[in-house]
Amino acid sequence: MVPPGIFDTQGSEGPWLWGGMHGGPWLPCTPLTAFPPYSFLQVVPPGVNSPLILLGVLFDMTTKKKRRTEDENREFKVEWTETFAFIQNLNGLPTCLICQEKLAHNKKSNVERHFTTKHVSFSIKYPVGDARKKAVEELQKSQEKLSSEFNYWMPSSNNVNIASFVVSQEIAKRGKPYTDGEYIKSCFINASEELFRDFKNKADILKKIKELPLSAETVKDRTVKMSSNITNQQVEDLKLVSALSIAVGESCDINDTAQVSLFVRFISSTGPKEELLGLLPLKGQTCGEDIANAVIECFEKHHIPLDKIVSISTDGSKSMTGVRNGFVAILKEKINHEILTYHCIIHQEALCAQTFPEEICKVMELVIKIINSIIAKALNHHQFKEFLVEMESEYADLLLHNKVRWLSRGNVLKRFASLLAEIKAFLLEKGVHYPELTNDHWIQKFYFMVDVTSHLNQLNRKLQGKGNTAFSMLEEVISFENKLYLFAQDFDRETLIHFPSLLKHRQENNSDIDICYFKTTLLNMREAFLNRFQEFRNSKTTLAFVKKPLDATVTELNFSPFNIDIGNFEMQLLDLKNRELWSSKFERLCADIEIMEENKCELSSQHKWSALKDLEKEDMLIFNTWNSIPNSYNQLKKLAFAVLSLFGSTYLCEQSFSSMNLIKSKLRSRLTDENLESCLKLKTTTYKPDLPKLSKEMQGHCSH
């Protein structure tokens, strides 16, 4: 018989169910809760003889809902501390004071079971009452002490990490090897023994110093992390600017690996930046295509659009400036707008300085030969220095000539001239005879070269350094061109005011100076200057805009590399010229630059080179002036900041190669390219690594 329905409401135990497993017989089940879960039911409506099969439906009506402890809102009871030696942790759960085990729930039965089964000896030794209360209080004090020590250790460990980063940064900035970390630590410990001798917490201080992790591997790791952090800061700023310039140079390290130095110049929110974006090793050839591929890969790696580049400065080598396959030509094809290209102004000046006639060049060759003959042999060199001491000479030794260094020739000649009398006497004692040293015409050419190279060195020094704008460098070159004409007139007048060494020789020896010869030499050098620097001369009006916008004429400016809205630019420029409030700022700018130049001259004359470096740079003065102009003059500011970002020379590239040779020396020839770049970046950057952030990202480790 098939029941008339599913449920039978008869019975004291609740509804009953008729049913069964799918395909099985119909059976009367006891209460509904007893029916097996997850079964297929055959449901029969009243009066129907064949069952209706409900296929594929899982039935779990009979399963009781499990009780969740979390839903019962159980709380830790204070009395459990004294009774069972449990306290509440930061998560609100019970923690045993004896074994530090944490329980999953706030249930008295769990707490009691843990205490009675795992700490029987404690229960017997300290029965409930005052004995157990005191024992638990002692355990609590110990726990609080451990917690305070841990809380102290956390920031303390962070401070040790930061200190380790600081020392590593100083090592990298000075180009020192990683192994100097342990040396510095040893010095620090030994000095602290005496420095903190009378301090009550001397032991704690020494303990902190000894915890400093400064092994070679640690210093290397810190250096790489700081370099990466600085690169991230550079890239973030570069992505925000609308224009940037690059300076590219190539040289070989101690292992003859070609390294490309890539510097970027841009205007950030805080002012002009000149930063090493990458030191790029070339594993194959060093042709223009290889250099271009390395630079493009670096930009793509950091997701910096190439179209932001508005100018390129190089050293003028064939691989850089080749018409078809040069680096500049290849990069121009990748950029969707016109760009300005410059041959380093310092390199061009050095080339102009090599236009001396052959006779004067031979003078320099003989000077180098004499110097080498004295210095090359150790005995000769030692005797010569002793001789200078006996003669109470102004200088203690000669200088060796280095063709790579721009100022070397002038410095060598000046020192040789100062010691010429001593050199003649020493060579006479040795029985070495150079007839040129007594030849008046040779001596005249020598002193002429001494004076001219001195003037050239002064120009070179002004072109070197950071913070020089392309326009100010061009002004220095044009000024020197006019000085060369003035020097030629000096020979016409035969006054020799600007040639003190030659004048002194004439006065002491009553020499007949070859006026025409020296005047022609100067005019030829001036002609060499006039024939160079054409790319700077062609952009002169545009370069001058940053300092003298009030004198600018729209038709004379070059807008093509800078994406300027010329219509708005014209309107804004007209408005600027007629607004006294804003135009007066540029009058003050000229006055500030004038004061800066006066301070430069004064400090240079006093040879205070450190103080000279501390002077505010010209580009920063210009930036501050333009930054104070409201953004309603946005097109004017866009052009000004773009022009201010131009490189006038590859001085930074050359300086970075000097630093590279200092870092990767014969004693560190196994330094990898990645580590070399990290060290060089820390040495050259103006950014500061985010040390607290870097320290937090690391797990604290004390020194072993």
Buried (B, 14 or more C-beta within 10 A) or exposed (E): EEBEBBEBEEEEEEEBBBBBEEEEEEEEBEBBBEBEEEBBBBEBEEEEEEBEEEEEEEBEEBEEEEEEEEEEEBEBBEEBBBBBBBBBEEEEBBBBBBEEEEBEEBBBEBBBEBBEEBBEEBBEEBEEEEEBEEBBEEBBEEBEEEEEEEEEEEEBBBBBBBBBBBBBBBBBEEBBBBBBBBEBBEEBBEEBEEEBEEEEEBEEBBEBBEBBBBBEEBBBBBBBBBBEBBBBBBBEBBEEBBBBBBBBBBBBBBEEBBBBBBBBBBBBEEBBBBBBBBBBBBEEEBBBBBBBBBBBEBBEEBEBEBBBBBBBBBBBBEBBBBEEEBBBBBBBEEBEEEBBBBBBBBBBBBBBBEBBEEEBEBBBEBBBEBBEBBBEEEEBBEBBBEBBEEEEBEEEBBBEBEEEEBBBBBBBBBBBBBBBEBBEEBBEEEEEEBEBBEEEEBBBBBBBBBBBBBBBBBBBBBBBBBBBBBBBBBBBBBEBBEBBEEBBEBBEEEEBEBBEBBBEBBEEEEBEBBBEBBBBBBBBBBBBBBEBBEBBEEBBBBBBBBBEBEEBEEEEBBBEBBBBEEEBBEEBBEBBBEEEEBBEBBEEBEEBBEEBEEBBEEBBEEEEEEEBEEBEBBBBBBBBBBBEBEEEBBBBBBBBBBBBBBBBBBBBBBBBBEBBBBBBBEEBEEBEBEBBBBBBBBBBBEBEBBBEEBBEEBEBEBBE
